Amino acid sequence: MNILSMKTQKIANWGNYPNVESNIHSSEYIDEVIQTVKNSDQITPRGNGRSYGDASLGENILSCLELNKILAFDPNNGILQCQSGVLLSDILEFILPHGYFLPVTPGTKFITVGGAIASDVHGKNHHVDGCFSEHTLNFNLIDSEGNIVSCSAQNNKSLFYETVGGMGRTGVIVDATIKLKPIETSFIKYEYQKVKNLDDMMLSFENCLDWTYSVAWLDVLKGGKDMGRGILMKGEHAKLSELKSTNRKRPLLPHSNKAINMPFFLPSFVLNDYTVKLFNFLYYNKQLAQLKNGIVHYDTFFYPLDSILNWNKCYGKNGFTQYQFVLPKKNSLDGLKAFLNKLRSSKNFSSFLVVLKLFGKTNPSAHWSFPMEGYTLALDIKIKEGIQELIKEFDDIVYKFGGRVYLSKDAFSSRKMFNLPDNLAGKFTSVQINRLKK
Ligand SMILES: Cc1cc2nc3c(=O)[nH]c(=O)nc-3n(C[C@H](O)[C@H](O)[C@H](O)COP(=O)(O)OP(=O)(O)OC[C@H]3O[C@@H](n4cnc5c(N)ncnc54)[C@H](O)[C@@H]3O)c2cc1C
């Protein structure tokens, strides 16, 4: 019986820009997925569309969401094998009660394992645990001939490292085996620190390297001596002995699936300079003390945005882009200052979601992965007239300071901003790869 489904639909990724009419193929059967690959001249592997820009969009898409089975679990050693379309949220629900957590997680749990490997995602613990690939023991990949190739850091090593961070260029990941992180509880012990400017913020990052998780929110509308002020958030997996008695009754509680839905696109005037200023003022000042400590569930610490489904509609129908770049450590302070000055002077564009992280040492074999040792800044920007010119100005600064841009977020940057092989030709492509080929 042939149950391969194909539908034609207009789709976009998380930024709702660009929109592309696509033929979407999907099947839960590997042999049908192989046939689709063999029969296609060009095809784009796709996970859950949580990249922001034009990665994972294409005329012909192979959706992996039906490859959604957990295949094996070794609770003694914390090793999980699952198909590539399984969402991290489903893995968390499954592994938490066994005392395990994801070794690396991005700021949303609604991505697939295939997407995590293809983007080689990083979390708030990059300075300690590196990227997702460092915990990926192996995966099976359908190549352009339709062969299934087993890859690991030892076996078919070059294909393994071309695939991690390779944005789907090498083939379709069908399943993967991941080494999990043992935990005592599903709670996170946190410390939130108010920091008065960028110099102090970078010093504070360097002084908290013994915390497993760290990330900062920046109020980018402030200039002068306050430039780069913000809140540095540090976290650690809480031990059982650190929990209050109510939480000790269910220490390994997974997240709940309750969330608010954002049913419609907000009119585009709602997010403007004044509302962003007001948000920044309230957010920075809601914490009165210099330091705030506590214990929260992992869902609150890692995935605050997931509690509002479709929050991307806040940016209106034209959508938004996320610009994320990394600068080498030695240039980070000067480069970030130049960038923040440029952002402040771009009066027509403001951003309330601006996040700074510190990347640690990287694995030299994972040459297509985005991180380099240094600081990474990510900001959401509403799409409107002038965005292309603004991104070009951002690119010039990032390039001048030796940095690069994250393909998983990009829809506008030029090719020189990425770590990409010379030859981008091949069966597995996307709107993004085709744009960057030109
Ligand atoms: C709110 C939010 C927060 C985020 N925070 C972070 C963060 O902290 N760190 C971070 O690194 N990223 C972050 N991201 C980006 C996100 O983690 C990546 O874009 C991830 O790749 C999305 O996975 P997906 O399953 O949705 O894949 P898609 O968006 O569908 O695809 C992403 C890429 O992976 C390829 N791909 C997908 N599945 C396969 C497969 N089975 N085989 C081969 N290639 C495949 C696609 O071709 C595409 O190039 C965030 C995204 C959102 C929306």
The ligand as an SDF file (V2000), in Angstrom:
LIG
                    3D

 53 58  0  0  0  0  0  0  0  0999 V2000
   11.8700   30.4180   19.8050 C   0  0  0  0  0  0  0  0  0  0  0  0
   13.0960   29.8180   19.1490 C   0  0  0  0  0  0  0  0  0  0  0  0
   14.2660   29.7460   19.8660 C   0  0  0  0  0  0  0  0  0  0  0  0
   15.4210   29.1810   19.2950 C   0  0  0  0  0  0  0  0  0  0  0  0
   16.5630   29.1230   20.0280 N   0  0  0  0  0  0  0  0  0  0  0  0
   17.6770   28.5680   19.5080 C   0  0  0  0  0  0  0  0  0  0  0  0
   18.8570   28.4220   20.2860 C   0  0  0  0  0  0  0  0  0  0  0  0
   18.9000   28.8160   21.4510 O   0  0  0  0  0  0  0  0  0  0  0  0
   19.9220   27.8040   19.7120 N   0  0  0  0  0  0  0  0  0  0  0  0
   19.8940   27.3460   18.4290 C   0  0  0  0  0  0  0  0  0  0  0  0
   20.9080   26.7890   17.9760 O   0  0  0  0  0  0  0  0  0  0  0  0
   18.7870   27.4630   17.6660 N   0  0  0  0  0  0  0  0  0  0  0  0
   17.6870   28.0700   18.1780 C   0  0  0  0  0  0  0  0  0  0  0  0
   16.5500   28.1670   17.4190 N   0  0  0  0  0  0  0  0  0  0  0  0
   16.5920   27.6850   16.0150 C   0  0  0  0  0  0  0  0  0  0  0  0
   16.1660   26.2140   15.8920 C   0  0  0  0  0  0  0  0  0  0  0  0
   16.6300   25.4640   16.9960 O   0  0  0  0  0  0  0  0  0  0  0  0
   16.7870   25.6190   14.6190 C   0  0  0  0  0  0  0  0  0  0  0  0
   16.4510   26.3890   13.5040 O   0  0  0  0  0  0  0  0  0  0  0  0
   16.3560   24.1750   14.3660 C   0  0  0  0  0  0  0  0  0  0  0  0
   17.1070   23.6560   13.2990 O   0  0  0  0  0  0  0  0  0  0  0  0
   14.8840   24.0610   14.0160 C   0  0  0  0  0  0  0  0  0  0  0  0
   14.5580   22.6800   13.9090 O   0  0  0  0  0  0  0  0  0  0  0  0
   13.3060   22.2110   13.0490 P   0  0  0  0  0  0  0  0  0  0  0  0
   13.0270   20.7900   13.3920 O   0  0  0  0  0  0  0  0  0  0  0  0
   12.1830   23.1430   13.2040 O   0  0  0  0  0  0  0  0  0  0  0  0
   13.9370   22.2660   11.5870 O   0  0  0  0  0  0  0  0  0  0  0  0
   13.5560   23.1440   10.3020 P   0  0  0  0  0  0  0  0  0  0  0  0
   13.4210   24.5490   10.6640 O   0  0  0  0  0  0  0  0  0  0  0  0
   12.4240   22.5130    9.6010 O   0  0  0  0  0  0  0  0  0  0  0  0
   14.8870   22.9280    9.4500 O   0  0  0  0  0  0  0  0  0  0  0  0
   16.1000   23.5150    9.8370 C   0  0  0  0  0  0  0  0  0  0  0  0
   17.2380   22.9920    8.9560 C   0  0  0  0  0  0  0  0  0  0  0  0
   17.4280   21.6070    9.2100 O   0  0  0  0  0  0  0  0  0  0  0  0
   17.2890   20.8370    8.0180 C   0  0  0  0  0  0  0  0  0  0  0  0
   16.6410   19.5800    8.4160 N   0  0  0  0  0  0  0  0  0  0  0  0
   15.5270   19.4560    9.1830 C   0  0  0  0  0  0  0  0  0  0  0  0
   15.2350   18.1450    9.3540 N   0  0  0  0  0  0  0  0  0  0  0  0
   16.1860   17.4280    8.6940 C   0  0  0  0  0  0  0  0  0  0  0  0
   16.4090   16.0390    8.4880 C   0  0  0  0  0  0  0  0  0  0  0  0
   15.6060   15.0980    9.0160 N   0  0  0  0  0  0  0  0  0  0  0  0
   17.4750   15.6770    7.7440 N   0  0  0  0  0  0  0  0  0  0  0  0
   18.3060   16.6150    7.2050 C   0  0  0  0  0  0  0  0  0  0  0  0
   18.1330   17.9400    7.3640 N   0  0  0  0  0  0  0  0  0  0  0  0
   17.0830   18.3470    8.1010 C   0  0  0  0  0  0  0  0  0  0  0  0
   16.4660   21.7090    7.0850 C   0  0  0  0  0  0  0  0  0  0  0  0
   16.7120   21.4180    5.7100 O   0  0  0  0  0  0  0  0  0  0  0  0
   16.9280   23.1110    7.4640 C   0  0  0  0  0  0  0  0  0  0  0  0
   18.1120   23.4220    6.7960 O   0  0  0  0  0  0  0  0  0  0  0  0
   15.3790   28.6980   17.9470 C   0  0  0  0  0  0  0  0  0  0  0  0
   14.1840   28.7760   17.2250 C   0  0  0  0  0  0  0  0  0  0  0  0
   13.0400   29.3300   17.8090 C   0  0  0  0  0  0  0  0  0  0  0  0
   11.7640   29.4040   17.0170 C   0  0  0  0  0  0  0  0  0  0  0  0
  1  2  1  0
  2  3  1  0
  2 52  2  0
  3  4  2  0
  4  5  1  0
  4 50  1  0
  5  6  2  0
  6  7  1  0
  6 13  1  0
  7  8  2  0
  7  9  1  0
  9 10  1  0
 10 11  2  0
 10 12  1  0
 12 13  2  0
 13 14  1  0
 14 15  1  0
 14 50  1  0
 15 16  1  0
 16 17  1  0
 16 18  1  0
 18 19  1  0
 18 20  1  0
 20 21  1  0
 20 22  1  0
 22 23  1  0
 23 24  1  0
 24 25  2  0
 24 26  1  0
 24 27  1  0
 27 28  1  0
 28 29  2  0
 28 30  1  0
 28 31  1  0
 31 32  1  0
 32 33  1  0
 33 34  1  0
 33 48  1  0
 34 35  1  0
 35 36  1  0
 35 46  1  0
 36 37  1  0
 36 45  1  0
 37 38  2  0
 38 39  1  0
 39 40  1  0
 39 45  2  0
 40 41  1  0
 40 42  2  0
 42 43  1  0
 43 44  2  0
 44 45  1  0
 46 47  1  0
 46 48  1  0
 48 49  1  0
 50 51  2  0
 51 52  1  0
 52 53  1  0
M  END
$$$$
